[in-house]
Amino acid sequence: MEKKLLPLTPLASLHVETHQIPAHELIPNTSVQQKPLIIYRAVFPAPTPSASQIEGHIAAVGVCEPMWRYPMYPDDHFHTTAHELVVIHRGRARLNFGGEGCAGAVVTEAKAGDAVLIPAGVSHRLVEDLEGNFEMVGSYPVGSEHWDMCYGKPGEEEHVANIKHLDWVANDPLYGDGGPAAKV
């Protein structure tokens, strides 16, 4: 992977959504650290770069480390050991952030070029792959513990308690200094 910064949508014209999602049953969502779910719309302008190019950009910024390419799991799940950055490099899908049945869940369509910074504790799942080829690049903060998988089940409370000790990202994982995540 070549570490190389790519052109991004200028911050002044970037459409960013931030969401606080209440706890739902045993899913903490944003209730522990109060860090918002951040959705970056068309952060990578068309034509969307390849997965390898996106990984190179994330590595060049140096806040997160690319770890995988995959769609999103179809089951509600969350992580307690790391925040997660996903960048859609192919396709279009409907995603749920917050958990099935959560009154404050964010159900949204994401497409190639979009990115989402998912705070630890926020449940997420694939609701529907709208084109049959949805795939993302998944990344975690440099130096963070390997991500875990929690599902909002009894017995996960000790893992959830660890979220309060996680550091937020030092800079925005796509823009570096001055990006949306650096301002929360």
Disulfide bonds with the S-S distance in Angstrom:
none
